[in-house]
Amino acid sequence: MNVTFGQATTPEQLAACMKLRYSVYTEEMNLYQSNEAQAAQALTDADDAWARIFYAAVDGEIVATSRGNLSCDGVYPQNWKDIWAFDRFDPHCASGSYCVSSRTTIAKAHRGGPLMGQLFAYKVAECIKAGMRIVFLDCVPHLVGYYQRLGARVYTESIEDADVGILVPMCIVFEDQPHLARVRSAFLPISQQLLPESTSTPAWVHEVFQTGPYAEAALQQRAEKGLFELLTDNRLPLFAGFTPEEVLKLTDSATLIDNEAGQLMIRAETVYRSVFVVLQGAVDVRAGGRHVAQLHAGEVLGEMAYLLGGMRNATVHAGPEGASILNLQEPVLRKVFEAEPALSARFHTNLARILALRCVSMGQQLAAPALARAA
């Protein structure tokens, strides 16, 4: 197998990247639907015109791609400035030293292997050579843990995307080698080679990230506190019968997401398969254009897509007072369950009980109008 990496420059290479995006995002994940994309069988947008499109090819066929918009190549639109809060970084960083990474795509046959990591490494090296020192990205909640292991940090509020739902803005500071070393980032050797002088954390990093490298730890402590408050009050049926140590084992890599009132969290007919636990507030669930449920602290959502491996069957918004949601990532859960089948059995028994109770409740709701008419 001959693997090559590069920047798409020819019409053929660019077309192959856009067709790969379409096959994954539009056909497989049911996102970014448009008549133009369907007609062309390719997914592109205005930001491609000034982007650098990177790719990985296996035996000459492009099977992975990722886009980088470098600040030295163009001007970021205002909504990007709002999403990533560039003004926090501008006083400390050289002009033209940012990269916004997006449209990362890999063919199904190559997922789970080293190829995507290798493409990221190639892209990072090329960006550093071009003068980039920070890469900004946003991702769906279940990928936050993956990017944290690469060195990315959450530092601002989540956003609502009309196509996807919740997106979490993050960034990686290539000059912060101590942080890259702390999380064992695959990018550390690249930084050490191309930025040999960056052996200490820049002073401004602590200001921008407030709690520095321990911001994620503070969020985790908050999530754990919320979990244990619900456990103490017997309001967490997902973890009924679990010890505190077992709960921590399953939620160790979970992410806490705060949602403002009415914020879109999950869009129906998308394929993300995290399980969510409401820690505070409430969420409104809609299916087929009608309101079907309001879930409160301690309740679970996303379990159907997790169990069946299909698309989300409902759209979920944060309730009128907002909601704090714990995101349990499917790959992390699967890994724990493979090592400890007893935990898997208990977890899935609890999920089955939750689903059974919901079915009973829905049946009663459907039967109530008929009974009222009969009376």
N, C-alpha and C positions, 0 to 999 in steps of 0.2 A: 504494500500500500504506500503510494507516494503522496505525502502531505506537503502542501505549499501554502504560504501566507503572502498576502500582498494588499495593495490598495487598488481598488477597481478604477481603471482609467479608460478602458476601451468601451465602446457601446455594448459589446457582447458581455463583458464582465458586469457592467452596471445593470444590464437587463436581467442577467442571471440572479443578481442580488435582490432586485425588486420582485422577481417571480418567486424567489424563495420566501421573502417576506409575505407575499400574498398567500402562498400555500400554507404557511404556519399561522399567521395572524388572522387572516380572513376565512380561509377554508377550514382550518383545524380548530381555531380558538373562537371563531365567530365574532371577530372584532373588526372595526374599521371598514364597515360595509359601505360601498358606494357604487353607483352605476359605472363610474369611470374605471374603478379598480376591477370590477367584474368584466368589463369589456376588454380591458388590456391584460387581464390575468396577471396584474402586477400592482404592487402597493408602493406608491411614492407620494411625496408632498413637496411643498415649496422649500422646505429646509434642506432638501437634497441638493438643491442647485449650488449651495456654497459649502457643502459638507465633504469630508473625506470618508469614503466608504471602504471599509476594510473587509477582507474575506479570508476564509480558509477553504482550500480545495483538496479533494481526495481524488487522485488519479485524474486530475484535470476538471473535475466537476465541483462547482462551488456548493458547499454544504453548510456553511455558516457565514454570517455577516454581522457587522456592527458599525454604526455610524458615529462619527465624531465631528461636531461643529466647534472649530477652534476660534477663539476670540481674535486671533491674529488674521483670520481669513474673512471676517464679516462682523456685522453688528447684531447683537442679540436683541430680539423683540422685547417689548416691555413686559409681556406676560412671563417670559423666562426670568427676567429680573425679579419679578414678584415671587415666582415659585422658589427660586434658589437663593434669594436675598443676597445678591452679589454685593450690595452696598456694605455688608459686614466685612467682606474680604478686600474691597477696593483700596482702603487706606494702607493695607499691609502687603499687597501683592502687585507685582509689575503688570503694567498694561499689556494685554495680549497673552496672558499666561493661563487662561482658562480653557477647558474643553468640556462641552456638554455631550455626554454619551447617550445614545438612544438606538432604538430599532435593532436591538440585539436579537438574532434569530439563529436557530440551529435545526437542521433536519432531524426528524424523530429517530432515524437509524443511528445517529451519532450522539444522542443524549446520554448522559451518565458516564461518558468516557472523558478522556483528557483534552479533547479537541477544543472545547470552548475556553478552557483555561489557557490553552496555548495561543488561541486567537487573542484573548485579552492581553496576554503578555506581549505579543507582537504589537498590538495597538498601543499599549502603554509605552513601550520603548520608542515607538515612532513619535508619539505625542511629546514625550520628554525631549527627544532630539529636536523637535520643532519649537521648544521653549515652553511647553506647557508644564505647570507645576501643580495644578489642581484639576481633577476631573469631577464633574457634577453629573448626577444621574437621578432618576426616580424609578421606583419599582413597586410591584404589587407586594402586599405584606408578607406573603409566604417566601419571598426571595430576600427579605431584609437580612436574615441570618447568613445567607450565602455571601452577600456583599460585605457584611461586617467582617467575615473571615478574610476577605481580601483587603480590609483596612478602611472600608467606608464607615462614616459616622452619620447618625441622625442628628440634626442640629436645628431644624425648623419644623413648622407644622405640616401635617399631611395635607394633600390636596384632593379635590374631587375631579375625576375625569369622566366626561359624559359617556365614553365608550367602555372604560374599564371599571370605574368605581374608585376605590381608595388607591392613591399612589403616594409613596413615601419618598420625599427628597433626601438625598444623601450626598456626601462628597468624600473624596480621598485626597489627602495632602501628600504628594510624593516626597516632599522634603522632610516629613516627619518619620524618619527611620525608626526611632524608638517605639512609636505606635505600631508601625508595620511589623516590627520584631515582636511586640507584645502579643499581637493576634496571629503571628506566624504567617503573615501574608506572602503569597506567591510573588508579589511585586517587590519584596524587599531586595532580592539579589539584583533586580533591574535598577532600583534606586541606588544601591551601593555602587554599581558599576558606572552609571551615567551621572550620578550626583554624589561623588565621593566625599564632598565637603559637608553633606547634610547628616551629620552624626548625632545631632541633638535636636530636640523639638523646638521649632521657632517660638519665640516668646508670645507672638500674637495668637498662636493656636489656643492657648489657655483662655484668652479673652473671647475669641469667637465661639469656642465650644463650651464656654462657661465652666463646666466641671471637668474640662480636659478629657483625658482618655477614660474617665469613669462615668460619663454621662449615661451610657447603656446600663451600667450597674445600678444607678439611681432609679432608672425606669424599671429595671427588673425587681428591685426592692419594693417599688410601689405596686407592681403587679402581684408579687407574692403576698403583700399585705392584704390586697383586695381578695385574693383567693382564700386566704386563711380566715378572713372575716366571714366570708360566705360559708366556708366549711364549718366554722364554729356555730353559725346560726342554722346549720342543716339546710342551706339553700343552694347547694351545689351538687345536683344529682349526677352530673357526669363523673364525679370522683367519689361517689358513695362507696364506702368500704376501703378507701385508700388511706394509707398512712401519710403524714406530712412529707416524709422522705420520698415516698413514691410519687406524690404530686409534684414535688420539685424535680424529680427525674424526668417526668413527662413534660414539664413546662420550662425546663432549663433554657431552651433556645427559643421560647415563645417571645413574641413582640407585643408590646402594649400600644394601642392606637387610640388616640383621643379624637372623637368626631363631634363637630359642631352640630347644632340643631338642624335637622333636615338634610344633612350631608349624605350623598350617595355612597354606600359602602360596598354593595354587591349588585351587579347588573345581571339579570336573568340571561341564560343562554351563553354564559362564559364558562370556561373549563377549570377555573382555579379551585383547588380541592382542600383548602385549609378548613379546620374546624374552629369556630369562633365561640368564645364564652363572654357573655355580657357581664362585666364587673360592676359598672355603675350606669345609671340612666336606663334608657329603654331604646328599642329599635322597632321600626314598623316594617312589616313584611307584606309585600303586594305580589299577586300572581294573576296574570290575565286581566290586568287593569283594575282589580279590586283588592281592597284591604282584607287580608286573611288572618293576621295575627299581630299582636304587640308583645314582644319578648322583653323581660325585665332581668335585673341582676340575678345571676346564677343560671340563667337559661342558655341553651345552646342553639347555634344556627350553623348551617353549612354541612350538616351531618349526612344529608342525602347524597350530595355530590361526592363526599368523601367515601361513603360506603359503596355506592354504585359505580363510581368512576366516570360519571357522566357530567353533563352541563348543569349549572345552577338552574333551578326551576322557579326561582322567585327573585324579585328585586328588593333590596333592603336599604332603608334610609335610617339615619339616626333619628330618635324621637324628638319631641319638642324641647327637651332640656339637654339634648346631646347624649352621647354615650361613650364610655370607655370600654374597649373591646380587647380581649386577649386572643391573639392569633396563634393557634397551634398548627405548626407546619406539618403537612402530610409526610414528607420524606423523613423528618426527625422522628415522628411517631412510629413510622414503619421500622426504622432502625432500632429503636428501643424495643419494639414488640418482637422483632426477630431474635433479640438477645434474651428477652424475658417473656416467654409465652404466657405465663400466669398473669402478668399485667395486661397483656393483650386481651385475654379472655374476660377479665373483669371490666376493662374499658369498653369492649364491644357489647358485653351484657348490659352495661349501663346505657349505652347508646340505643340498644334494642328496646329497653324499657321506656326510654324517653320517646322513641318513635311510636311504640304501642300506645302510650298514654295520649299522644297527640292524635293518633288515629281514632281513639275512643272519643276524644273531645270533638274532633271534626264530625264524626258520625252523629253525635248528639246535636251539634249545631245544625246539621243538614236535616235531621229528623224533626227538630222543633217546629219549623213552619208547617210541615205536614200534619203534625199532631194538633197544632193550633187550628188549622182549617177543619180537621175532623171534629174537633170539639164544637 
